[in-house]
Amino acid sequence: MKILVVGSGGREHAIIWKLSQSEKKPELYCAPGNGGISQLATCVPIKAMDKEGICNFALENKIDMVMVAPDDPLSIGMVDYLEEHGVRAFGPYQAAAKIEASKVFSKSLMKKYGIPTAEYETFSDSKSALEYIRRDAQTFPAVIKADGLALGKGVIIAANLEEAEAAIIDMMENSKFGASGSNVVIEEFMTGPEVTVLAFTDGKVLCPMPSSQDHKRAFDNDEGLNTGGMGAFSPSKNYTPDIAYTCMKTIFRPTIDALRSEGIKYKGVIYFGLMLTPSGPRVVEYNSRFGDPETQCILPRLETDLVDIFDAVIDERLEEIDIKWKKEAACCVVMASGGYPVSYKSGYPISGLEEAAAEGTIVFHAGTRIEDGKFCNSGGRVLGITAMGENVDEAAKNAYKGVVKISWQDMFYRKDIGKK
């Protein structure tokens, strides 16, 4: 069996790592992949957004399944394109991926079908947005969101009017996020613990994965700029069975039903970003794929063969699969290049990878390449060091045992992952 995974980050490394454990012993490929992924799969130099290139490679090499992992290729309909050309693909269709690609669409869906989320208004021009935010009734902090995809950085929590105005102008007038900021959503600031729940779904059956919690800010104590994620742990300490029941009843199932009512079949992984507010769980955001770095602490807990799950989702027979999870907790600490998420230098040799692995940690590569036989940093987020434990505290302690073994010039990491 041949499987091609589309993408190049830590999430894709974790997916390939898990697929490599399948009893089916699949022959693995990744486009374009990275240095660490090349140890488990054949990396092919095709960009993740190249629908035609991915499709041609799959057909020419008789690939049995293409797993499309990142949001961008999903948003342009890569799965649709592959299926139209006779290639089996895992991931939501373009219409379904819109729940992440357009915040205006997802907020409108939630409003129409009564799915709990923050109160909001949407704007297509900066003048109206600025007028709204300047009204006396507008309370702060306020949340300003670019409508489209922005690498997890298109959300600004404005503490006051000055910050809100700057965010709107940056997004809508200065095109900080390109076309993604041509429309914005301004919503109320919700309070409470944040929780992520990923779920497999074939459009009918929905199987939630264990809860997790991400750390978005660059520095300790949730300070600094928003990033793609500086670490994660699973399970969340706040996600109780009662809350899980409420979420299934008021958010998870209603979301899949709402999409189906709109004529949209959702097949793949759906990401529920939740806020556990004093008035109950509410949706912060949807993603149309595995989260990053949540995947790096979720998949190590999976006992069931991931190939079987992917096949069942594609064939719409997920009810046949009994998905099992380890009771152990997991924690992933992201190690990043100095200056991330703004600017950073790459090409620095990385030392200590073997020593970290000797500590029992799993080293997932997010932004590395191999130069002269050595791993070097090639991205903002470079490595995700994951470990297991009886509980989150122990898992975090074990992960940091690996982290301290690794170094390269100007690297940094948060020292408080798992302590929330």
Buried (B, 14 or more C-beta within 10 A) or exposed (E): BBBBBBBBBBBBBBBBBBBBEBEEEBBBBBBBBBBBBBBBBBBBEBBBBBBEBBBBBBEEBEBBBBBBBBBBBBBBBBBBBBBEBEBBBBBBBBBBBBBBBBBBBBBBBBEEBEBBBBEBBBBEEBEBBBEBBEEEEBEEBBBBBBBBBBBBBBBBBBEEBEBBBBBBBBBBEEEBBEEBBBBBBBBBBBEBBBBBBBBBBBBBBBBBBBBBBBBBBBBBEEEBEBBBBBBBBBBBBBBEEEBBEBBBEBBBEBBBEBBEEBEBBBBBBBBBBBBBBEEBBBBBBBBBBBBBBBBBBBBBBBEBBBBBBBBBBBEBEBEEBEBEBEEBBBBBBBBBBBEBBEEBEBEBEBBBBEBBBEBEBBBBBBBBBBEEEEBBBBBBBBBBBBBBBEBBBBBBBBBBBBBEBBEBEEBBBBEBBBEB
